[in-house]
Amino acid sequence: MSWRTILRVIAGVVLTALGLLWALQGADLLRIEPVLCAAECEPITGGSTGWLVAGVVTVLIGLTLVLAPWRWRRR
């Protein structure tokens, strides 16, 4: 495997994990307290359609990056 393939797979795994986190938070299945605040921060309660959509799109992009090298190799 070339370094580009390895880098593509690593980026895909990171994007998939981040997208999954966003989707779970958007669906209100996962709640994480704010880590870094500059003012009075409060956790977001309830789901968020925007974060759910962003998470699903990011997961799809990440999976495409992860699975693409093996799909291209078969051709």
N, C-alpha and C positions, 0 to 999 in steps of 0.2 A: 504494500500500500504506500502511496506517495504521501508526502507531508500535506498536500492539499486535501486529500481524502480524509486524513486524520483530523485536520483542522475543521473540515466541513462536518464531520460526525460530532466532534466536540461542541461546535456551535449549535448543531441541531439538538443535542441532548440538553444543553443549557436553555435554549429557547423552548423546548418541550416542557422542561421542568418549570420554567417561569410562567409559561402559558397555563399550565395546569394549576399553579398557585393562583393566578389571576382568575381563572374560570371558577375554581372552588370558592374563592372569596366573593366573586360576583354572584354566585348562586347561593350565597349565605350558608355554605356548608363548612366553612373554615373561617375562624376569626382570630386575628393576630393583633395584639396591642401595638400602637405606634412605637417605633424604635427611636427615631430622632425627631425632636420637636423644636421649633424655634419660637413658638407661641403656645397658647393653650390648646393642646391637641386632645381630641376625643376620638375614640374608635368609631368607624362607620358602622352603623347598625342597619340591618336589612340588606337585601341583595342589591346589586347594581347591574342593570342590563348592559351598560357600556363596558364594564370590566368583564362581564361574562362573554360578550362578543369578542372583545380584544383577546381574552384568554383562549377562546376556541380558535381564532384565526392564528394566534401565535403557536399553539400546539400543532396545527396543521402545517404551518411553515417549518417548524422544527422537525416534525416527522418526515416531511418531504426531504429536508437536508440529510436526515439520518438514513433514510431508505434509498435515496437517489443513487449513491455510488454502486450499490448492489444491482439496482435495476439497469443502470447504464452498462455495467460489466457483462450482463447476460446477452446483450445485443451483439 
